Amino acid sequence: MVNRDMLAYGQARSVIRELFEYGRQRAAVVGEEHVYDFSLGNPSVAPPPEVEETIRRLVSERDPCALHGYTSAPGDPAVRERIAASLSRRFGTVCKGEELYLTCGAAAGLCCCLCALCQPGDEVITFAPLFPEYGVFIRTAGAAMKVCPAETEAFQIDFAALEALLSPKTAAVIVNSPNNPSGAVYSEATLKRLAALLEEKSRAFGRPVYLISDEPYREIAFAGTDVPWLPRLYRDTLVVYSWSKSLSLPGERIGYVYVPAQVTESAQVYAAVAGAGRALGYVCAPSLIQRLAAACCDLTADLTVYEENARLLTRELREMGYHVPRPQGTFYLFPRSPIPDDAAFSRAAQALDLLIVPGSGFHCPGHVRIAFCVPRRRIEGALPVFRALAQRYL
Ligand code: PLP
């Protein structure tokens, strides 16, 4: 007999993965160039050249035992110091290496934070539209997910709905800005209002409501859009970051949790994050890649391609009559489905070899997600299919 929850997670593929696997099978039949796959958020631009240079240098310079050996459980101290110095410089803060816990990407970082903060019976609030894995991570931490319904005009926050969800059981709130899948960035005004509400509720409930800022897309912000630094606005913020998107390294599994010293009971919270890393088997993020991250933490891949793709798709789809909210970052577009049943619309697109993900998978029905981290020719090839669907449904 196996664990029922784990069995269910292992057996049920996400809608995104289903579409992606379908696309691979279909490509084998009709040819890759005839399948317009916009399902998966895999970066389409190469890492910056410094990534390869650094790996070569590290491999040639360092003693292999030291390079490939275990580091300290939370990450190599020199690596953490280097990343902390970068954060201090970039965000005008005082970050120390001992406040960072290196992990296998943002996914592991989120799991560590949630397991560290939640007790049985607790609740964690998320905002639709949301990264579907949040539900898995929160349940595994023994808590219940409460979804704040989407504000679908500007994809900011519906504060009345949020206030109704906050309760003495709320252990944490997760924000993700720039957002997967809406591409929206929370404005400073939105985040200040959120901070004020959480401060008020923390006082009223007699427990801090921690804010987990899941920000793997921080660097992918368009036209100078400001992505506010949350620890400056709300004291009890934990930052979860990864280089999966900014350096195009999703397969290398590297990121961190930052527990600023200002956080309530920060030493305890940090120790619990480390304890969660231990309990979940995440200690010692990949050793070579830790060193790579330290050397390249001030760099990004050439992210301009995403902004160009966003502009092209937004303009073309709007001209066809689609309702497309303005993307401010990430590599996702989240247009309104021309028919209320987004799954039916996704199936109609799939029948024409256009793979786009129904918004219901992100707790936001009535929309579809287009992951435009793809070669330009795929976008250009897909436009006639989008047009045919617009003519049929709009
Ligand atoms: N959070 C969000 C919103 C994401 O979109 C993703 C991945 O796509 C993750 C977390 C996990 O990222 P990582 O590859 O760093 O584990």
Boltz pocket constraint, residues with backbone or C-beta under 6 A from the ligand:
constraints:
  - pocket:
      binder: B
      contacts: [[A, 41], [A, 104], [A, 105], [A, 106], [A, 107], [A, 108], [A, 131], [A, 176], [A, 178], [A, 180], [A, 214], [A, 216], [A, 241], [A, 242], [A, 243], [A, 244], [A, 250], [A, 254], [A, 255]]
      max_distance: 6.0
